[in-house]
Amino acid sequence: MQLVINGQPRDLPALAAGATLQDLFAALDIKQDRVAVEHNGSIVSRSAWPTTTVADGDRFEIVHFVGGGTL
């Protein structure tokens, strides 16, 4: 499957038709606890990840949250 992730084209042959966002995270080895996802220009709520399907040509922006710093 061909996707655009954070502006970069990616070929992910492990993803088949009917794959979900959770399958995408697994294919990219992304931990799901500290990310936000935009799918084709729309923010996807965490509760919708298991049912949001991924299709060839879809565009994603995936943001990782990082903690740290001083107070």
N, C-alpha and C positions, 0 to 999 in steps of 0.2 A: 504494500500500500504506500502511495506517495502522499506525504503530508508536508506542510510548512510549519515548522516549530520555531518560535521566536525569530521569525524572518528567514530561517534557513531551510532549504528543501531537505527532506529526509526520506529515505526509502526504508520502510519497515515491513519486510516480507513476512514477519511473524504475525502480523495483524491480518485477520481475515474479515470478510464481510460479517457485519453484526457485532464487531468488536466495540467495547465500551471505553469510556475514559479510564476506568480502572485497568482495563487490559492495556491501554496505552501507557499508563504509568508503570505497569509491570514490565512492558517491553523496553521502556527507557530507564528502568531501575530507579524510579523516583519514589521516595517516601511521600505518602499522601498527607502527612500530618501538618506540614508547613508550606502548602502551596495554594495558589489561587490560579484559576484557569479562565481564559477567555477563548471561546470557540466560535470561529467565524464572526468575530466582532461583538459577541454577547458574553457577559460574565455567566459562568455556570455555577450554581449553588452546589455546595458539597453534597447535599441530599440527592441531587440529580445525577451525580457521577455514575452510579451503577446503571442508570437507564439511558444515559446520553451516548448515542452511537457515533462512531467515527467512520467517515466515508473518505474514499480516495479524493485527494485534492483539498481536504479541509485545512483550515489555518488555525493555529493555536498560539497563544501567548501564555507561557507558564512562568509564574513568578514564585521564587523560593524566598521565604522569610527567614532572616538570619537574626539571631539575638546577639547581644554582647554590648560592650561599651561600659562606660562608668556613669555613675549617678552623681 
